[in-house]
Amino acid sequence: MAGMNDRYRPDTSDAGKPLAPGATSQSSPHQVSRRPVLLAAFLGTGSLAGCSLLPGSSSAGSSSPSVRPTTPKPAASSAAPSPTAATSPTPSTTATATAGALAGWSLEEKVGQLMMVGVDATTPTQSSAQAVETHHVGNIFIAGRTTAGSQATQKVISSFTGKVGPGTTHSTPMLVATDQEGGEVQVLSGAGFSDIPSALEQSAQSREQLVAAARTWGKELAGVGVNMNLAPVVDLVDISRPTSNDPIGRWGREYGHDAATVSSQAGAFAEGMRASKVIPTYKHFPGLGRVKDNTDTSAGVVDSTTSRLPDAAVGVFANAIAAGAQVIMVSSATYSLIDSSAPAVFSSKIVTDMLRTEMGFSGVVITDDVSAAVQVKDVGAGDRAVRAIRAGCDLVLASADPTVAADMVKALIATAQSDPAFAARVDESATRVLNLKKSLQS
């Protein structure tokens, strides 16, 4: 998810390489119990006229498209949002409120809820199965690309959801995610799946048309057992040459080039998904629209422009939170104006201090893929998971290379056993994940 990770790679057995032009693509109850003053001030600016994200929006994806030329449309004339800073931030309290939900859970089972492992859409590997059967991993990501259609896809998914039981996931259903953005990023295609246009093309539709279309795309996902879409992309690509932004603008993955348009149209997509019982995932906080390189294929990716609110790129996420976003994905780029010491997925300043405390997000935070991204390759696999959870993330995505999931689980367990504070973080995140799953039943 960073740029074009496992889901965006060319047709190889490994879902994790950058997608070449012309190739098909692959790859995200209201949780905001209390919003700090900054969100009220942000919405009060009126800069997103008629375009706020609706509660419970969800994301959809695109069918494996053939290459369609994507000519960026002129940016809307609406002004970018200019939220003010919070004067009395309120930290998240959602997780601790239902801590009793973990009664009777073993540490191993709780850690399993913090992992999402990649499952190849056509030929799942033994390592993916073992992650669930042996290491209690409770969530899967359908990766790669498939044109086999809905029946074959449903069979693959049910072969994993059928593993749910008292000896694996504490009998708790799985989050089943995939990447169905549209355009160059669509994992599932073939009979039963629409050919979804790119986000930039979707943004040309009226809001009502896009909500209706996304509802259809969401029904297609729900019909095969997918209940979470790692979309929409809400990265603000407001640079002078959008195509120079390798992870987003180059592929037309953005919903526009101004904050108002992005919030309106990404929100419409999310609303349609949510209407079909598919959880949307807003990505990639605090924004991947201003970097040059792709964190999946490059190291040392640094954003030296994006800062805290009232930065418009961050404001788009603030608007989504105020509207009831349930899941936000964090980028693995480094943001030098916010925390120059670590990639965002490993930064407590970005995840806990900024996203949760300052911006009031109490939902689930998922990492971009940290199993194979070059940006984080210098950190051992187990330590990647530990650092992400310690920073405040709730779900560790290991999609491109499921073989590392075992090491990640072992490291999380070992750290929780030796560090009571980290064990409390595991409980907090596991509770958030269980709350998210519970929302699917409502």
Protein Blocks (a to p, Z undefined) as FASTA:
>chain_A
ZZmmfklcccdfbdcbacdehiacdddddfblbccfklmmmmmnommgoiaccehiacdd
dddddddddddddddfbdcddddddfbdcddfklmmmmmmmgoiafklmmmmmpccdddf
klccfklmmmmmmnopabdcdehjdfebjmlmmmmmmmmmmmgcfklnoopacddddddf
bpjlcfbgcehiacdddfklmmmpcfklmmmmmmmmmmmmmmnopabdcdddfbdcfbfb
lmlmmklmmnopagbjbfklmmmmmmmmmmmmmmnopacdddddebjklbfbdfklpghi
acfkbccdfbfklmmmmmmmmnopabdcddfbdcfklommbcfklmmklmmmmmmmmnop
abdcddddfklpmklmmpcfklmmmmmmmnopabdcdfklmmlmmmmmmmmmmmmmmmmk
lmmmmmmmmmmmmmmmmmmmZZ
